[in-house]
Amino acid sequence: MKHGSEPSIGPQIGVSVALLVIDLMVIAWLVFIRYGMTGWADSYDSNNPPSAPKEALRGMWLLVGGAVVTGGGLLALQWRIPGTVQLVVLGVGAGLLASLATRK
């Protein structure tokens, strides 16, 4: 590895903050709009099985895929701070949706 081939800390922190905001917006959309609204609609349709757990699982897999692709890609490019932020934030979001999928 050449000396100086890794990006400096400033741009890494800037990218991390921007990705953190985007990640939190995506997680909020998946939890409140997709899972929450589907759960609300399920409460008015008691004849059919609830579909909110399926939406939570779908969102979980979306976040897991996003964590692997973006976090892994950034780590492969030696952007260690944003890559770690992506893996942690999207992983925690996926865990949240997985726990929502198992609720009754």
N, C-alpha and C positions, 0 to 999 in steps of 0.2 A: 504494500500500500504506500502510495506516495505521501509525503508530508504535505499537508494543506489540502488534500482531496476531500476531506469531510467539510460540510458547510459549517459556517460559524454559528454560534449560539443564538444570536439575534434573529436571523431569519427562521431558525427552527422554532423559536418561541412564538414568533408571529404566525407561522403556519399552524402551530399547535393550538393557539387561541382561536384562529379562524375555524379550524376543523372541530374544535370543541363546541363552538356555537352551533355549527351545522349538525354535529352529532346529537346535541341535546334537542335541537328542533325536530330531528327525525325521530328520536326516541319518544318525545312528547306527542308527536303526531301518531305514532304507532300505538302508544298506550291510551291516549285520551280519545282520539278520533276513531281509529280502527277497532281497538278492543273495547273501549268504553261505549261507543255508540252502538256497536254490535251487541254488547251486553244489555244495553238499554232496550234495543229492539227485541232481543230475546225475551225480555220480561213481558212483552205484550203478545208473544207468540208461544204460549205454553204447550200447544199441541205438537210442536216439532222439537227435536233435540236442539240444545243451545249450540250456536255456531261461534260464540266468542272464544272458547278455548282453541278452536281451529285457527282463528285469526291471530291469537297470541303465538301459537306455534309457527305460523307463517312469518310473523314479524321477527320471532326469535331466529329463524333460519336466515332471514334477510340480514339481520345484524351480525350473525356469525360469519356469513359470507363476506359482508362488508369489512369486518375486522380482519379476516384472513387476507383479503385482497389489498385493502388500503394499508393496514398495519404492516403486513408482511412485505408489501411493495416498498413502503417507506423505509423499513429496516434494511431491505436489500439495497436500497440506494444510499444507505448509511445516514439517513435522517433518523437518528435514534430517538430524539425527544418526541417528534410528532408520531412516529411509528408506535412508540410505547403508549402515548396518549390514545391513539386509535384503538389499540388492542385492549386497553383497560376500560375505556368509556363504552365502546361497543360491546365488550364482553360483559360488563355490568348490566347494560341495557338488555342484552340477550338473556342474562340470568333473571332479570326482573320479569321479562315476558314469559320465560319458562315457568317461573313460580306462579304467574297469573294463569297459565294454561292448566296447571294442576289443581287450581282452586275449584271448589264446588259451590 
